[in-house]
Amino acid sequence: MKTKAEQALTEAFEAAAGKLPGSAAVKTRRAEAIGVFGSLGLPHRRIEEWKYTDLRANLKEALPPAIQDETPLTVAELIVALGPLAHVDAYRVAFVNGRHRAELDDVGDASGLDVAALGKTLASAPTNVADALTKSDASGAIAALNAAFMTDGAIVRVTDKTTLAKPLLVVFVRAGSGRNSVTARNFISVGKGATATIIEAHVVLPGAAAEAQTNAQTEVTVGKGATLHHAKVAVDEGKCVHLADWDVSLDADATYRGFQFSSGLGLARNEINVRYTGQGGKLDLSGAYMARANEHIDTTLVVDHAVPACESRELFKGVLDGHGRGVFQGKIIVQPDAQKSDGKQMSQALMLSEDAEFDSKPELEIFADDVVCGHGTTSAELDPDMLFYCRSRGIPESEARALMIESFIGEAIDKVEHPELQTALMKFAKSWLADSVRG
């Protein structure tokens, strides 16, 4: 039996197939991908990886895809939508309702940086390129939907031995009154010995439709000896469905520092898959999420130590208020030949309400014997003794609570090394806290 949303997704593809960008080869791959989705359906709680986020039960309808959207947006409006991120000095490539808007870009003469729009590349892609651009995991319904419906995205290449002068901001803006879905796919390649900071932002212009659906996939390759600082910021107004995936490959001696911040998302599923392909790779993955009312934020990650002598660190922190629900599923896999692997993982949640819920499932799968691996998870309310101490020093209760929450979430945000981005993230967190207090 197909749900209403599953039927609507298949019907939406049939209606939109002729308008989606792509060569004949791409259209063939799209048709194959929707076939994969048709056989799988939406993920549900009987699938172990989705037991805490039953998408089949929670996704009641499928919004129509935004194709060739013409919603106007000025640079001034873009700055408003970016909020605190507007103060980060960065190169910029912009997408509005899933469509590239060159007039909003600001890449300038960035040396060693090549940026292209996926939509234009799809239009003339031969078969071998189509295979690379539209590949979907046969076991993943969300990846298959992305391959079927993707309209645009950023193709970013940092050339060998380049050090970008400032970050690249890839921004996706929701604007206009239309209730629709946006499907984007990004490709990031950092060449050998290069160093770069890339920020992926999903934001909303005030006054846009309250309900929306986003499916964003990002494939990342970090070359030998390269360093990539990669952040994703997803901030909305409480009713958006946000499905996202990072698929990261690290070559020998590569360093990858990833960070994700999520707030105001009605239902979010952030998947991160990291695989080492060369020895000496280092991973530092962290994130902060904030949920209230009936918001649901799921972070699911898999770190695959496929080769020896690699290091991984993960730290994720959540603040949950009202009926907010946080989910963390983190798996570290150490393959049989991956000796000298070093992996540590921690997930923590701060519960501000008795009605909040936190589900955590840390996992280790170790098939080698010379390793150092560990994981942990905690959940707690604000420390009443610390709160009393602050109040005894003349700090009002609301201010004391805010300071304690900021300190908790700030430990994760401090993992971000770029000072302007770190400041912007703290401003997002403080804004959420202020709205929560007023609520």
C-alpha positions in Angstrom: 0.0 0.0 0.0 1.3 3.4 -1.0 0.7 6.4 1.3 -0.8 9.6 -0.1 2.6 11.3 -0.1 4.3 8.4 -1.9 1.6 8.4 -4.6 1.9 12.2 -4.9 5.7 12.0 -5.3 5.4 9.5 -8.2 2.7 11.6 -9.8 4.7 14.8 -9.3 7.6 13.3 -11.2 5.4 12.2 -14.1 4.0 15.7 -14.3 7.4 17.4 -14.0 9.7 15.0 -15.9 9.6 17.0 -19.1 10.5 20.3 -17.4 13.4 19.1 -15.2 16.8 20.1 -16.6 18.9 17.4 -18.2 20.1 15.7 -21.4 18.6 12.5 -22.6 21.1 10.5 -20.5 20.1 12.5 -17.4 16.4 11.9 -18.0 17.0 8.2 -18.3 18.8 8.2 -14.9 16.0 10.3 -13.4 13.4 7.7 -14.6 15.6 4.9 -13.1 15.8 6.8 -9.8 12.0 7.3 -9.4 11.7 3.6 -10.1 14.0 2.8 -7.2 11.9 5.1 -5.0 8.7 3.4 -6.2 10.1 0.0 -5.0 11.3 1.3 -1.7 8.7 3.9 -0.6 9.4 6.4 2.1 11.6 5.2 5.0 9.7 4.0 8.1 10.3 2.8 11.7 10.8 -0.8 10.6 14.0 0.2 8.9 16.6 0.2 11.7 18.3 3.4 10.5 14.9 5.2 10.5 13.3 3.7 13.7 13.2 7.1 15.4 12.2 9.2 12.3 9.2 7.5 10.6 9.1 9.5 7.4 6.2 7.4 6.0 4.0 8.3 9.0 5.1 11.9 9.4 5.2 13.1 5.8 1.5 13.6 5.1 1.8 15.3 1.7 4.3 15.9 -1.1 4.5 19.5 -2.1 4.9 20.3 -5.8 8.5 20.8 -7.0 9.8 24.3 -7.7 10.9 24.3 -11.3 12.1 27.3 -13.2 11.0 29.5 -10.3 11.0 33.2 -11.1 10.5 34.6 -7.6 12.4 38.0 -7.6 15.0 38.5 -4.9 17.3 41.5 -4.4 20.7 41.6 -2.8 19.2 43.5 0.1 16.6 40.8 0.6 19.3 38.1 0.4 21.2 39.9 3.2 18.0 40.0 5.3 17.5 36.2 4.8 21.1 35.5 5.7 20.7 37.2 9.0 24.0 36.9 11.1 25.7 35.1 8.2 25.5 38.3 6.2 28.4 39.6 8.3 30.7 36.7 7.3 33.1 38.1 4.6 32.8 35.4 1.9 32.6 34.7 -1.8 29.0 33.8 -2.6 26.9 31.7 -4.9 23.1 31.9 -4.5 20.1 29.8 -5.3 16.5 31.0 -4.9 13.8 28.3 -4.5 16.3 25.8 -5.9 17.4 27.8 -9.0 20.8 29.5 -9.5 20.6 33.3 -9.6 23.9 34.6 -11.1 22.9 38.2 -10.4 23.2 37.4 -6.6 26.6 35.8 -6.9 29.8 37.4 -5.6 32.7 35.2 -6.5 34.8 37.9 -8.1 38.3 36.9 -9.2 38.8 34.2 -6.5 42.1 32.5 -7.4 42.0 28.7 -7.6 38.2 28.5 -7.2 35.9 27.2 -9.9 32.1 27.3 -9.3 29.5 26.2 -11.8 25.7 25.7 -11.6 24.5 22.0 -11.8 21.4 22.9 -13.8 23.4 24.1 -16.8 25.8 21.1 -16.5 22.8 18.7 -16.5 21.5 20.1 -19.8 24.3 18.8 -21.9 25.6 15.9 -19.8 26.7 12.8 -21.8 26.1 9.4 -20.4 29.3 9.1 -18.3 28.7 12.5 -16.7 25.0 11.8 -16.2 26.0 8.6 -14.2 28.2 10.7 -11.9 25.7 13.5 -11.4 22.6 11.5 -10.8 23.9 8.4 -9.1 21.6 7.2 -6.2 22.1 4.5 -3.6 19.7 1.7 -4.5 19.1 1.3 -0.7 18.2 4.9 -0.1 14.8 6.3 -1.0 15.7 9.9 -0.2 18.9 9.7 -2.4 16.7 8.3 -5.2 14.2 11.1 -4.8 17.1 13.6 -5.0 18.4 12.0 -8.2 14.9 12.1 -9.7 14.0 15.7 -8.8 17.2 17.7 -8.5 17.1 21.0 -10.4 20.3 22.8 -9.4 23.1 23.1 -7.0 26.8 24.1 -6.8 29.7 22.3 -8.4 32.7 23.6 -6.5 36.3 22.8 -7.3 39.3 24.1 -5.4 42.5 23.5 -7.4 45.6 21.8 -6.1 47.7 23.7 -3.5 45.3 26.6 -3.4 44.4 28.4 -0.1 41.2 30.3 -0.5 41.5 33.9 0.7 38.0 33.7 2.3 35.2 31.3 2.7 32.7 30.3 -0.1 29.1 30.7 1.0 26.6 28.5 -1.0 23.2 29.9 0.0 19.8 28.4 -0.7 17.0 30.9 0.0 13.3 30.1 0.3 11.2 33.1 -0.8 7.7 33.8 -2.1 4.2 32.5 -1.1 4.3 29.2 -3.0 4.2 26.0 -1.0 6.8 23.9 -2.8 9.7 21.5 -2.6 13.3 22.1 -3.5 15.7 19.4 -4.5 19.4 20.4 -4.8 22.7 18.5 -5.2 26.1 19.9 -4.6 29.6 18.6 -5.5 32.6 19.8 -3.7 36.2 18.8 -4.7 39.2 20.1 -2.8 42.5 19.4 -4.6 45.7 18.0 -3.3 47.3 20.2 -0.7 44.6 22.8 -0.9 42.9 24.6 2.1 39.3 26.0 1.9 36.3 26.9 4.0 32.9 26.3 2.5 29.6 27.3 4.2 26.3 25.8 3.0 23.3 27.8 4.2 19.6 27.1 4.0 17.6 30.2 5.0 14.2 31.8 4.6 13.2 35.3 3.6 10.6 36.6 6.1 7.1 36.4 4.6 7.8 33.2 2.7 5.4 30.3 2.8 5.5 28.7 6.2 5.5 25.1 4.8 8.2 23.8 2.5 10.2 20.7 1.8 13.9 20.5 1.0 16.1 17.5 -0.2 19.7 18.5 -0.3 22.6 16.1 -1.1 26.3 17.2 -1.0 29.1 15.0 -2.2 32.5 16.0 -0.9 36.0 14.8 -1.9 39.1 16.0 0.0 42.3 15.3 -1.8 45.6 14.1 -0.5 47.0 16.4 2.2 44.1 18.9 1.7 42.1 20.6 4.5 38.4 21.5 4.3 36.4 23.4 6.8 32.8 22.7 5.9 29.7 24.0 7.7 26.0 23.8 7.1 23.5 26.2 8.6 19.8 25.3 8.3 17.5 27.9 9.9 13.8 28.2 9.3 10.5 29.1 11.0 9.3 25.8 12.4 7.4 23.9 9.7 9.9 23.1 7.0 10.8 19.4 6.2 14.6 19.3 5.7 16.2 16.1 4.4 20.0 16.4 3.9 23.0 14.2 3.3 26.7 14.7 3.3 28.8 12.0 1.5 32.4 12.6 2.3 35.6 10.9 1.0 39.0 11.6 2.6 42.2 10.8 0.8 45.6 10.2 2.5 46.6 12.8 5.1 43.5 14.8 4.4 41.8 16.9 7.2 38.0 17.5 7.3 36.4 19.7 9.9 32.6 19.6 9.5 29.9 21.4 11.5 26.1 21.5 11.3 23.7 23.9 12.9 19.9 23.3 12.8 17.0 25.3 14.3 13.4 26.1 13.4 13.0 23.0 11.3 9.7 21.1 11.7 11.2 17.8 10.7 14.9 17.4 9.8 17.0 14.4 9.0 20.7 15.2 8.6 22.8 12.2 7.4 26.6 12.3 7.3 28.6 9.5 5.7 32.4 9.7 5.9 34.9 7.2 4.4 38.6 7.2 4.5 40.3 6.2 1.3 43.9 6.9 2.3 46.0 6.6 5.5 46.5 9.5 7.9 43.1 11.1 7.4 41.7 13.3 10.2 38.0 14.0 10.9 36.5 16.5 13.3 32.7 16.4 13.0 30.5 18.4 15.3 27.1 20.1 15.4 24.5 21.9 17.4 20.7 21.7 17.1 17.8 23.4 18.8 14.2 22.2 18.8 11.0 23.3 20.5 7.2 22.9 20.1 6.8 19.7 18.0 10.0 20.1 16.1 12.0 16.9 15.3 15.8 17.0 14.4 17.6 13.7 13.6 21.4 13.5 13.1 22.5 10.1 11.7 26.2 9.6 10.8 28.5 6.7 9.8 32.2 7.0 9.9 34.0 4.2 8.0 37.6 3.6 9.0 38.4 1.6 5.9 42.2 2.1 6.0 44.7 2.1 8.8 46.0 5.1 10.9 43.0 7.5 10.7 41.5 9.6 13.4 37.9 10.7 14.0 36.2 12.9 16.6 32.5 13.7 16.8 30.6 16.0 19.2 26.9 16.9 18.8 24.9 18.9 21.3 21.1 19.6 21.3 18.8 21.9 23.2 15.2 20.6 23.5 12.2 22.6 24.7 8.5 22.0 24.7 7.7 18.8 22.8 10.9 19.1 20.8 12.6 15.8 19.9 16.2 15.2 19.1 17.7 12.0 17.6 21.3 11.0 17.3 22.5 7.9 15.7 26.3 7.6 15.3 28.2 4.6 14.1 31.9 4.1 13.9 33.1 1.2 11.7 36.6 -0.1 11.9 37.3 -2.5 9.0 39.5 -5.6 9.4 42.7 -4.0 8.0 42.2 -0.6 9.6 44.7 -1.0 12.4 45.8 2.1 14.5 42.3 3.6 14.0 41.4 6.2 16.6 37.7 7.1 16.9 35.8 8.9 19.7 32.2 10.1 19.7 30.0 12.1 22.1 26.3 13.2 22.0 24.7 15.3 24.6 21.2 16.8 25.0 19.9 19.5 27.4 16.3 19.0 28.2 14.4 22.2 29.1 11.0 20.6 29.3 9.6 17.4 30.8 7.8 16.8 27.4 11.0 16.9 25.4 12.5 13.7 24.1 16.0 12.6 23.2 16.8 9.3 21.5 20.5 8.3 21.2 22.1 5.3 19.6 25.9 5.3 19.5 27.5 2.3 17.9 30.9 0.8 17.4 31.6 -2.0 14.9 35.2 -3.0 15.3 36.8 -5.7 13.2 40.5 -4.9 14.0 42.4 -5.4 17.3 44.9 -2.5 17.5 42.5 0.4 17.8 41.4 3.1 20.3 37.7 3.8 20.1 35.0 5.0 22.4 31.6 6.6 22.5 29.3 8.2 25.0 25.9 10.0 25.3 24.2 12.0 28.0 21.0 13.9 28.6 20.2 16.2 31.5 18.3 19.2 32.6 19.8 22.5 33.8 21.8 22.1 37.0 19.6 23.5 39.8 22.6 24.1 42.0 24.4 26.1 39.3 21.1 28.0 38.6 20.8 28.8 42.4 24.5 30.0 42.4 23.9 32.4 39.6 20.7 33.8 41.2 22.5 34.2 44.5 24.9 36.4 42.7 22.1 38.7 41.6 21.6 37.3 38.1 17.9 37.1 37.2 16.6 33.6 36.6 15.8 34.0 32.9 19.3 35.5 32.3 21.0 32.8 34.3 19.2 30.0 32.3 20.2 31.7 29.1 23.8 31.9 30.1 23.9 28.2 31.1 22.3 27.2 27.8 24.7 29.3 25.8 27.6 27.7 27.6 26.3 24.2 26.8 25.7 24.8 23.1 28.8 27.0 22.9 31.1 24.0 23.5 30.0 22.6 20.1 30.1 26.0 18.3 33.6 26.6 19.6 34.7 23.8 17.4 34.2 26.2 14.4 37.6 27.8 13.8 36.4 30.7 11.6 35.7 33.6 14.0 33.1 35.4 12.0 31.1 32.2 11.4 31.5 31.2 15.0 30.0 34.6 16.0 27.1 34.2 13.5 26.3 30.8 14.9 26.1 32.1 18.5 23.8 34.9 17.3 21.5 32.3 15.8 21.5 30.3 19.0 20.8 33.4 21.1 18.0 34.4 18.8 16.4 31.0 19.3 16.7 31.3 23.1 15.2 34.8 23.0 12.2 33.5 21.0 11.9 30.5 23.3 11.7 32.8 26.3 9.1 35.0 24.7 7.1 31.9 23.6 
